């Protein structure tokens, strides 16, 4: 009877809604690619004042960091941020951005990443919107001086203590945004338009 007919119509309707999965799957894949891209490409940490980037020493985990001319293709200048531990690591060496001595004017090094939370206080960095990279809860910022390539801790909040990625985001924004570079706006609109398909 009529009831069966309605049920059939409903079934067709629901199948109709489920149908555009290929597009949805594409989109899901697309987001996946973006995520992977962040994993692979990481970001550079550039000083706002000198316009140079934090670089690790070739093949050495325990060594001082220096500021060098930025090179987007250099594995020695590539950094990843782990949002959970707030550490900044260099995939090439596997080391973390570390303040071995938590005092003003002390050098910042690359050292082995700590697995224990209590050993991690010199490797936990938070960001301000203005671009400061601060040892979490210590009020000491990653900083530079004009006359040297050394990277050290300072209470100074000037331009010498401000850092951005090449995409001109703070280091934390770079990690927090799921999309890389300039596609952020475009992608978020795309997500809206194809959102229901994923659901």
C-alpha positions as MATLAB code, in Angstrom:
seq = 'XXXXXXXXXXXXXXXXXXXXXXXXXXXXXXXXXXXXXXXXXXXXXXXXXXXXXXXXXXXXXXXXXXXXXXXXXXXXXXXXXXXXXXXXXXXXXXXXXXXXXXXXXXXXXXXXXXXXXXXXXXXXXXXXXXXXXXXXXXXXXXXXXXXXXXXXXXXXXXXXXXXXXXXXXXXXXXXXXXXXXXXXXXXXXXXXXXXXXXX';
ca = [
       0.000    0.000    0.000;
       0.835    3.648    0.296;
       2.910    3.058    3.445;
       5.330    0.793    1.597;
       5.622    3.333   -1.164;
       6.596    6.076    1.277;
       9.163    3.817    2.893;
      10.694    3.097   -0.492;
      10.764    6.797   -1.298;
      12.479    7.464    2.018;
      15.039    4.818    1.283;
      15.806    6.372   -2.086;
      16.102    9.744   -0.437;
      18.569    8.505    2.129;
      20.587    6.719   -0.556;
      20.532    9.967   -2.506;
      22.055   11.821    0.425;
      24.768    9.234    0.949;
      25.624    9.138   -2.754;
      28.124   12.011   -3.064;
      30.673   10.125   -0.982;
      33.398   10.179   -3.664;
      33.612   13.959   -3.364;
      33.545   13.697    0.404;
      36.220   11.052    0.396;
      38.320   13.272   -1.836;
      37.965   16.065    0.615;
      38.885   13.882    3.550;
      41.922   12.743    1.622;
      42.754   16.355    0.831;
      42.760   17.306    4.501;
      44.913   14.258    5.181;
      47.437   15.428    2.645;
      47.537   18.832    4.313;
      48.233   17.254    7.670;
      50.976   15.152    6.241;
      52.468   18.190    4.550;
      52.828   19.896    7.916;
      54.465   16.760    9.290;
      56.927   16.747    6.439;
      57.639   20.395    5.817;
      57.693   21.834    9.340;
      58.522   25.554    9.495;
      61.402   27.962    9.903;
      61.793   30.216   12.955;
      62.783   33.662   11.714;
      63.849   36.576   13.871;
      61.783   39.708   13.205;
      64.683   42.085   13.658;
      67.555   40.406   11.807;
      65.299   38.436    9.406;
      67.512   35.398    9.959;
      66.533   31.889   10.985;
      67.421   29.554   13.854;
      69.756   26.845   12.561;
      71.155   23.665   14.118;
      74.695   22.379   13.560;
      75.090   19.665   10.972;
      74.555   16.262   12.532;
      75.105   17.368   16.127;
      72.392   16.960   18.706;
      74.167   18.690   21.557;
      75.278   22.043   20.188;
      74.585   25.750   20.268;
      72.027   27.135   17.893;
      72.956   29.969   15.568;
      71.131   32.482   13.383;
      71.776   32.137    9.663;
      70.327   33.436    6.409;
      66.927   31.761    5.991;
      66.776   28.891    3.531;
      63.356   27.328    3.116;
      64.878   24.119    1.763;
      67.350   23.616    4.602;
      66.728   20.661    6.908;
      68.996   22.364    9.448;
      66.456   25.192    9.813;
      63.334   23.044    9.895;
      61.312   22.850   13.108;
      58.248   21.000   14.317;
      56.206   21.898   17.367;
      54.559   19.282   19.524;
      51.419   20.999   20.900;
      51.182   18.536   23.805;
      54.713   18.885   25.167;
      55.200   22.398   23.689;
      58.611   21.330   22.503;
      60.258   22.513   19.287;
      62.270   19.829   17.530;
      64.489   19.600   14.478;
      63.640   16.427   12.501;
      67.077   16.246   10.873;
      68.877   15.738   14.194;
      65.923   14.691   16.368;
      66.984   17.289   18.970;
      64.873   19.914   20.761;
      65.264   23.655   21.277;
      66.604   23.692   24.833;
      67.652   26.158   27.523;
      70.124   24.068   29.604;
      70.539   26.933   32.116;
      67.308   28.771   32.827;
      68.792   32.220   33.433;
      68.898   35.448   31.512;
      71.662   35.696   28.861;
      72.275   31.929   28.848;
      72.660   30.288   25.416;
      69.881   28.233   23.889;
      71.026   24.871   22.543;
      69.845   21.909   20.591;
      69.739   18.924   22.934;
      68.144   15.513   23.112;
      64.387   15.824   23.650;
      63.388   14.853   27.193;
      60.835   12.135   27.640;
      60.301   12.875   31.335;
      58.082   15.808   32.204;
      60.293   17.039   35.064;
      63.301   17.250   32.723;
      61.363   19.194   30.190;
      61.218   22.652   31.712;
      64.030   23.958   29.486;
      62.222   22.623   26.391;
      58.711   23.933   26.956;
      58.027   27.041   24.857;
      54.897   29.132   24.675;
      54.089   31.853   22.157;
      52.567   35.293   22.420;
      50.477   36.797   19.638;
      53.258   39.332   19.145;
      55.701   36.552   18.326;
      57.621   36.096   21.590;
      58.833   32.540   22.199;
      58.947   32.210   25.955;
      60.187   29.439   28.224;
      56.879   28.406   29.707;
      56.219   30.160   33.005;
      59.762   31.597   33.243;
      59.395   35.050   31.644;
      62.542   34.449   29.572;
      62.316   34.809   25.796;
      64.308   33.395   22.908;
      66.384   36.349   21.797;
      69.306   37.634   19.697;
      71.824   40.462   19.646;
      73.011   42.400   16.595;
      76.666   41.671   17.089;
      76.489   37.888   17.268;
      74.811   34.866   15.734;
      74.150   33.445   19.204;
      70.616   32.633   20.331;
      70.007   33.130   24.056;
      67.441   33.841   26.797;
      66.439   37.399   27.576;
      63.749   39.338   29.445;
      63.745   41.800   26.565;
      60.432   41.947   24.698;
      61.661   43.980   21.729;
      61.961   42.971   18.101;
      65.078   40.922   18.805;
      62.868   38.568   20.821;
      60.115   38.227   18.225;
      59.919   35.284   15.874;
      57.687   34.252   13.001;
      57.551   31.503   10.429;
      58.098   32.250    6.752;
      54.304   32.245    6.374;
      54.407   35.181    8.840;
      52.577   33.321   11.587;
      53.711   32.790   15.142;
      55.250   29.397   15.733;
      52.159   28.253   17.652;
      49.741   29.462   14.974;
      51.721   27.528   12.407;
      51.135   24.347   14.371;
      47.598   25.057   15.487;
      46.263   25.795   12.028;
      45.504   22.460   10.428;
      46.156   23.915    7.003;
      49.477   25.014    5.678;
      50.397   28.428    4.361;
      47.990   30.601    2.465;
      45.275   28.047    1.787;
      43.801   28.575    5.205;
      40.826   30.683    4.145;
      40.139   28.780    0.975;
      40.275   25.446    2.759;
      37.992   26.471    5.571;
      35.372   27.559    3.045;
      35.798   24.283    1.230;
      35.354   22.427    4.482;
      32.086   24.263    5.047;
      30.725   23.480    1.619;
      31.699   19.810    1.709;
      31.285   19.396    5.471;
      27.952   17.572    5.401;
      29.357   14.965    3.045;
      31.945   13.904    5.560;
      29.287   13.573    8.228;
];
